[in-house]
Amino acid sequence: MIPWEILFRFIISLAIGAFIGIERELDVKGVFFGVRTFMLVTFFGTLSALIGATFDKNFFLIGFITLSVIVLATFVIVHRRQDMPAGVTTEFAVILAYLTGFLLYFEKTAGLGVVFGIVIALLLSEKFFVKKFLKKFNKDDYLQSLKFVIVAFVILPFLPNTSYGWYGFFNPYHVWLMVVFVSGISFVAFLLSKFFSAKKGIFASGVLGGFISSTAVTISLSSVGKNLRVKCPVVFAIIIASSTMFLRMLVELYVLNKELFFALLTPLLVMGVGGVLIGYFFFRKSEKKEVAHDVPLSSPFALKPALHFGLFFALILLLSKAALSWWGDQGIFIAAIISGFADVDAITLSVSRLAGDTLSMQYASLAILIGGAVNTLVKAGFAWYFGGRDLGMRVLALLSTVLLLGFVTVALLL
């Protein structure tokens, strides 16, 4: 019998090899390693895994050494021919293609092999895109990026993920994670502005950040926008992030408590979609007045507002847990108000688990709406504090309109 599962993996291996090889032939004229070669390389990697798993484990190493010798010999030939490119990108891609083919054989790593193959092809095809990015990237940008890497990937993993203090309010890992996220928003906006325009970078960071923490987006982008002459892209990104928050709440409710999800579907959907439309019309109107000005982004790393928010977040967690402990069910409204000063996720997640069990659906729905409303107004305050009066006034006016839509919807449903 033909082992169809194994045969399918070899077919995928050939497809990944062709995918990478096509990119090489389209990008480099007269390249030694083209479509057929890359297909054979990934096939060879998968075959080495099969032989190694069936007969001799050392066959993979033998195949790897053999391929490396062939690649080295080809590289020497390329160097001797003046009309051929002498870089090592293609040769190194051949080695990676062999390893990708090896991963495709095993069930546990097959999916990873497919992802690696796509990433290899993507990196090879984006040569000019990367060069364009590096032309706009200077030494100071690199040092700022290095600071963010240290904060996110050196400090964070070593912090204890354990609760301390009264009511277990202080978790060093969770608090620092918020610091990383707030500083990361401005960092991502900066990087995106290198690839696209600064406006598009700000927009994209607002949309993406809104799915995680619109409060963090507001603080980070307000700090960026404080020194910008053009305010409308920052205001628009904050409104989009704030509106996305309501849609994110619906996703959380659907996963945790479908009954509560349907109870709040209409008001949250109206505020989410309505906020996006309000932000869009504001931007279109304001852009005509500010289109002549540039939107320069300087420092990609803003740690000070991130630290402020991290400490504030820890304090809010303490007050919320204390309110629930002291006042019980009625304390859920106090907790919603307090939680709204930091973010809505904590109150949304906790209430979703209590609703229909120890907490009535009516109380649960009201608590979530209160938390969302408070958080929306607080974001306007943050925009004012971190971004200045002009920015804060615009954000306040637009977010108040979004809340008004929500209140009208709730009133009509009662």
C-alpha positions in Angstrom: 0.0 0.0 0.0 1.1 3.6 -0.7 1.5 5.6 2.5 -0.6 8.5 1.3 0.2 10.7 4.3 4.0 10.5 3.6 3.4 11.0 -0.1 1.4 14.1 0.6 4.3 15.5 2.6 6.6 15.0 -0.3 4.2 16.8 -2.6 4.1 19.7 -0.1 7.9 19.7 0.0 8.1 20.0 -3.8 5.5 22.8 -3.7 7.5 24.8 -1.2 10.7 24.3 -3.2 9.0 25.5 -6.3 7.6 28.5 -4.4 11.1 29.6 -3.3 12.7 28.7 -6.7 10.2 30.8 -8.7 11.1 33.8 -6.6 14.8 33.3 -7.3 14.4 32.9 -11.0 12.2 36.0 -11.2 14.6 38.1 -9.1 18.1 36.9 -10.2 18.8 36.4 -13.9 21.0 33.4 -14.7 20.9 32.2 -11.1 22.4 28.7 -10.6 19.6 27.6 -8.2 16.2 27.9 -9.9 12.8 26.2 -9.6 13.9 22.7 -10.3 17.0 22.9 -8.0 15.0 24.2 -5.1 12.3 21.5 -5.6 15.0 18.9 -5.5 16.6 20.5 -2.4 13.4 20.5 -0.4 12.6 17.0 -1.7 16.1 15.9 -0.7 15.5 17.3 2.8 12.3 15.4 3.2 13.8 12.2 1.8 16.8 12.6 4.3 14.3 12.7 7.1 12.5 9.6 5.9 15.7 7.6 5.5 17.0 8.9 8.8 13.9 8.0 10.7 13.7 4.5 9.0 17.3 3.4 8.7 20.1 5.6 9.9 19.8 8.8 11.9 23.1 10.1 10.6 21.8 10.3 7.0 20.5 13.8 7.7 23.9 15.0 8.6 25.4 13.2 5.6 22.9 14.9 3.3 23.5 18.3 4.9 27.3 18.1 4.5 26.9 16.9 0.8 24.6 19.8 0.0 26.8 22.3 1.8 29.8 21.2 -0.4 27.8 21.6 -3.5 26.6 25.1 -2.5 30.2 26.1 -1.6 31.5 24.9 -5.0 28.7 26.8 -6.7 29.6 29.9 -4.7 33.2 29.7 -5.9 32.1 29.4 -9.5 29.8 32.4 -9.1 32.7 34.5 -7.7 34.9 33.7 -10.7 32.2 34.8 -13.2 32.2 38.6 -13.2 28.8 38.9 -14.8 27.1 36.9 -12.0 26.0 38.2 -8.6 28.4 37.2 -5.9 26.1 37.4 -2.8 25.4 34.5 -0.6 21.7 35.1 -0.2 20.6 32.4 -2.7 23.2 29.9 -1.5 22.0 30.3 2.1 18.4 30.0 1.0 19.3 26.6 -0.5 20.6 25.4 2.9 17.4 26.7 4.6 15.3 25.0 1.9 16.9 21.7 2.8 16.1 22.1 6.5 12.6 23.2 5.6 12.1 19.9 3.6 13.4 18.0 6.7 10.8 19.6 8.9 8.0 18.9 6.5 8.4 15.1 6.9 7.5 15.0 10.6 3.9 15.5 11.7 4.8 17.7 14.7 7.0 20.1 12.6 5.2 20.0 9.2 3.2 23.1 9.8 6.3 24.9 11.0 8.1 23.8 7.8 5.3 25.4 5.6 5.6 28.6 7.6 9.4 28.7 7.2 9.1 28.1 3.5 6.8 31.0 3.1 9.0 33.2 5.3 12.1 32.3 3.2 10.3 33.2 0.0 9.0 36.5 1.5 12.4 37.5 2.8 14.0 36.8 -0.6 11.4 38.8 -2.5 11.6 41.9 -0.2 15.2 42.8 -0.9 14.5 46.3 -2.3 11.8 46.9 0.3 14.4 46.2 3.1 17.0 48.4 1.4 14.5 51.2 1.2 13.7 50.8 4.9 17.4 50.9 5.8 18.0 54.1 3.9 15.5 55.8 6.3 16.9 54.1 9.4 19.8 55.9 11.2 22.1 55.1 14.1 19.8 56.8 16.6 16.8 54.8 15.4 18.8 51.6 15.9 19.8 52.5 19.5 16.1 53.4 20.3 15.0 50.1 18.8 17.7 48.3 20.9 16.2 49.9 24.1 12.8 48.6 23.2 14.2 45.1 22.6 15.8 45.1 26.0 12.6 46.2 27.7 10.5 43.7 25.9 12.7 40.6 25.5 15.4 40.9 28.1 13.6 42.3 31.2 10.1 41.0 30.7 10.9 37.2 30.6 12.8 37.3 33.9 10.0 39.0 35.9 8.0 36.7 38.2 4.4 36.0 37.0 3.2 35.9 40.6 0.7 38.1 42.4 1.9 40.1 45.4 0.4 42.7 47.9 -3.1 43.3 49.1 -5.6 41.1 47.2 -2.8 40.0 45.0 -3.1 43.2 43.0 0.6 43.5 41.9 1.9 41.1 39.3 5.3 42.3 38.1 5.0 40.4 34.8 1.5 41.8 33.9 2.4 45.3 34.9 5.6 45.3 32.9 3.7 43.7 30.0 1.6 46.9 29.9 4.7 49.0 29.9 6.0 47.0 26.9 2.8 47.4 25.1 2.4 51.2 25.6 6.0 51.8 24.5 5.6 49.3 21.7 2.7 51.2 20.1 4.7 54.3 19.3 7.6 52.0 18.3 5.4 50.1 15.8 4.0 53.4 14.4 7.5 54.6 13.9 8.5 51.4 12.1 5.4 51.4 9.9 6.1 55.0 9.0 9.5 53.9 7.6 7.8 51.5 5.2 4.8 53.6 4.4 3.9 57.2 5.1 3.9 58.5 8.7 0.1 58.9 8.5 -0.4 55.3 7.5 1.9 54.1 10.2 -0.1 55.9 12.8 -3.3 54.6 11.4 -2.1 51.0 11.3 -0.8 51.1 14.9 -4.1 52.5 16.1 -6.1 49.8 14.4 -3.8 46.9 15.5 -3.4 48.3 19.0 -7.1 48.7 19.5 -7.5 45.0 19.4 -5.3 44.7 22.5 -5.5 47.9 24.5 -7.1 51.1 23.2 -6.0 52.9 26.5 -2.4 52.1 25.8 -2.8 53.3 22.2 -4.3 56.6 23.4 -1.4 57.3 25.8 1.3 56.3 23.4 -0.1 58.1 20.3 -1.0 61.2 22.3 2.6 61.4 23.4 3.6 61.2 19.8 1.1 63.7 18.6 1.8 66.3 21.3 4.7 67.7 19.2 3.1 67.2 15.8 1.7 70.1 13.9 -0.7 67.8 12.2 -3.1 66.3 14.8 -5.8 64.7 12.7 -4.0 61.4 11.9 -3.3 60.8 15.6 -6.9 61.8 16.6 -8.3 59.4 13.9 -6.1 56.5 15.1 -7.2 57.1 18.7 -10.9 57.1 17.7 -10.4 54.0 15.6 -8.7 52.2 18.5 -11.4 53.3 20.9 -14.1 52.1 18.6 -12.3 48.8 18.0 -12.4 48.3 21.8 -16.2 47.8 21.6 -15.8 45.2 18.9 -13.1 43.5 21.0 -15.5 43.3 23.9 -18.0 41.6 21.8 -15.5 38.9 20.8 -14.6 38.3 24.5 -18.3 38.1 25.4 -19.0 35.6 22.6 -16.2 33.3 23.8 -17.1 33.5 27.5 -20.8 34.1 27.7 -23.0 34.0 24.6 -26.2 35.1 26.5 -24.4 38.2 27.7 -23.0 38.6 24.2 -26.5 38.8 22.6 -27.7 41.1 25.4 -25.0 43.7 24.6 -24.6 43.0 20.9 -26.6 46.0 19.6 -25.3 48.8 21.8 -21.6 47.7 21.5 -21.9 47.2 17.8 -23.5 50.6 17.3 -20.7 52.3 19.2 -18.0 50.3 17.5 -19.2 50.8 13.9 -20.5 54.3 14.7 -17.1 55.3 16.1 -15.3 54.2 13.0 -17.6 56.2 10.8 -17.3 59.3 13.0 -13.6 59.1 13.0 -13.5 58.6 9.2 -15.7 61.7 8.5 -13.6 63.7 11.0 -10.4 62.8 9.2 -11.7 63.5 5.8 -12.9 67.0 6.9 -9.7 67.8 8.9 -7.3 66.4 6.3 -8.3 69.2 3.8 -7.0 71.8 6.3 -3.8 69.9 7.3 -2.9 68.1 4.1 -0.1 70.6 3.3 1.8 69.7 6.4 4.1 66.8 7.0 3.7 64.3 9.9 7.2 63.6 11.2 7.8 60.9 13.7 11.0 61.2 15.7 11.6 59.0 18.7 10.2 55.5 18.4 10.6 54.7 22.0 8.7 56.5 24.7 9.3 54.8 28.1 8.2 57.5 30.5 4.4 57.5 29.7 4.6 53.7 29.5 6.0 53.6 33.1 3.3 56.0 34.3 0.6 53.8 32.8 2.1 50.6 34.3 2.0 52.1 37.8 -1.5 53.5 37.2 -2.6 50.1 35.9 -1.4 48.3 39.1 -3.2 50.9 41.3 -6.5 50.4 39.4 -6.2 46.6 39.9 -5.8 47.1 43.6 -8.9 49.4 43.9 -11.0 47.1 41.7 -10.3 44.0 43.7 -10.8 45.9 47.0 -14.3 47.1 45.8 -15.4 43.6 44.9 -14.2 42.3 48.2 -15.8 45.0 50.3 -19.2 45.5 48.6 -20.0 42.2 46.8 -22.5 42.4 43.9 -23.1 46.2 44.3 -19.3 46.5 44.3 -19.3 45.3 40.7 -20.4 48.8 39.6 -17.7 50.5 41.6 -15.2 48.0 40.2 -16.5 48.7 36.7 -15.9 52.5 37.2 -12.5 51.9 38.7 -11.5 49.4 36.1 -12.6 51.8 33.4 -9.7 54.0 34.3 -7.2 51.4 33.1 -9.0 49.2 30.5 -12.2 47.3 30.0 -10.8 43.8 29.6 -10.6 43.1 33.3 -14.2 44.0 34.1 -15.5 42.4 30.8 -13.7 39.1 31.5 -14.6 38.9 35.2 -18.2 39.8 34.7 -18.7 37.4 31.9 -17.7 34.5 34.2 -20.0 35.7 37.0 -23.1 36.6 34.8 -25.9 34.1 35.1 -24.2 32.4 38.1 -23.5 34.7 41.1 -24.5 37.8 39.2 -27.7 38.7 37.3 -27.6 39.3 33.6 -29.0 42.8 34.1 -26.2 43.7 36.6 -23.6 42.2 34.4 -24.8 44.1 31.3 -24.9 47.4 33.2 -21.5 46.9 34.7 -19.9 46.2 31.3 -21.5 49.3 29.8 -20.4 51.4 32.7 -16.8 50.2 32.4 -16.8 50.9 28.6 -18.3 54.4 29.1 -15.8 55.3 31.8 -12.9 54.0 29.9 -14.0 56.0 26.8 -14.1 59.3 28.7 -10.8 58.5 30.5 -9.1 58.1 27.1 -10.2 61.6 26.3 -8.5 62.7 29.6 -5.4 60.8 28.7 -5.3 62.4 25.3 -5.5 65.8 26.9 -2.9 65.1 29.5 -0.3 63.4 27.2 -1.2 65.2 24.0 -2.2 68.7 25.0 -5.5 70.7 24.9 -6.0 70.8 21.2 -5.7 67.0 20.8 -7.7 66.3 23.9 -10.6 68.5 22.9 -10.9 66.8 19.5 -10.8 63.3 21.1 -13.3 64.3 23.8 -15.8 65.7 21.2 -15.7 62.6 19.0 -15.7 60.0 21.8 -18.6 61.8 23.5 -20.5 61.5 20.3 -19.8 57.7 20.2 -21.1 57.4 23.8 -24.2 59.3 22.9 -24.9 56.8 20.2 -24.6 54.0 22.7 -26.8 55.7 25.3 -29.5 56.4 22.7 -29.4 52.7 21.6 -29.7 51.4 25.1 -32.6 53.8 25.8 -34.5 52.6 22.7 -34.0 48.9 23.7 -35.4 49.4 27.2 
